[in-house]
Amino acid sequence: MADNARPNQHKFLDDKPSRVCGDMSTWITIAVIERIHNDIKNI
């Protein structure tokens, strides 16, 4: 039964979280860049 449940889970994972993860990594990258910019200004 676990094997039968897997394909649907994979399809769900392919549908949404990949996009969410992409957004998260983008936001994290932006936050890191902004922090680096602030550090450079402070020096």
Secondary structure as GFF3:
##gff-version 3
##sequence-region A 1 43
A	DSSP	alpha_helix	2	15	.	.	.	ID=ss1
A	DSSP	alpha_helix	17	42	.	.	.	ID=ss2
###
